[in-house]
Amino acid sequence: MSDKPRKLKFSMRLKGPGGVNVSFWRFTEIPQHRRVDPHGQGGNFSLYDEGWETIEGTYTIQPNEVVYFVIDSGGGDAVIDDLVVLPEK
């Protein structure tokens, strides 16, 4: 946990048809451990063909928070490969 904002970048390859929703579940320890609402939005990504496509995005973690990176179905049968989440420098 940091008292300064931190930026994350994420990327993944998706193959459709289908989609995924990316979100960031936020938590803090101040003044006590608890979830913070609303969740941070990473994006909704949909593919309409069978080919691979690279998806990228960023998210800024607020001061005194930690996050869980969450992917859920956006419908269909999307396949995910090469998922990377890193701090942006």
C-alpha positions, 0 to 999 in steps of 0.5 A: 500500500502506498500513500501515492497513486500508482498506475498499472498497465494490463494487456492480454490476447483475446480470441472470439467470438465473445468478450470479457469485462475487466474491473479492479476491486478496491480495498483499503486498510484505513481506517480499517480493512474494508472494500471500497465501492465502486469497483474501478473499471478497466474496460469491456472488450468484445470480439466478433471473429475467431482471430486473436486480438491484443487488448491493452489498458491502464488503471490508477490505484488510488492512495492507500488502496490495493486492488484485485484484478478481475476478469469476468465474462462479457458473453460468448466464448472468448479465450484469453492468453498472454495476460500481463499486469505490470506497474507502469513506470 
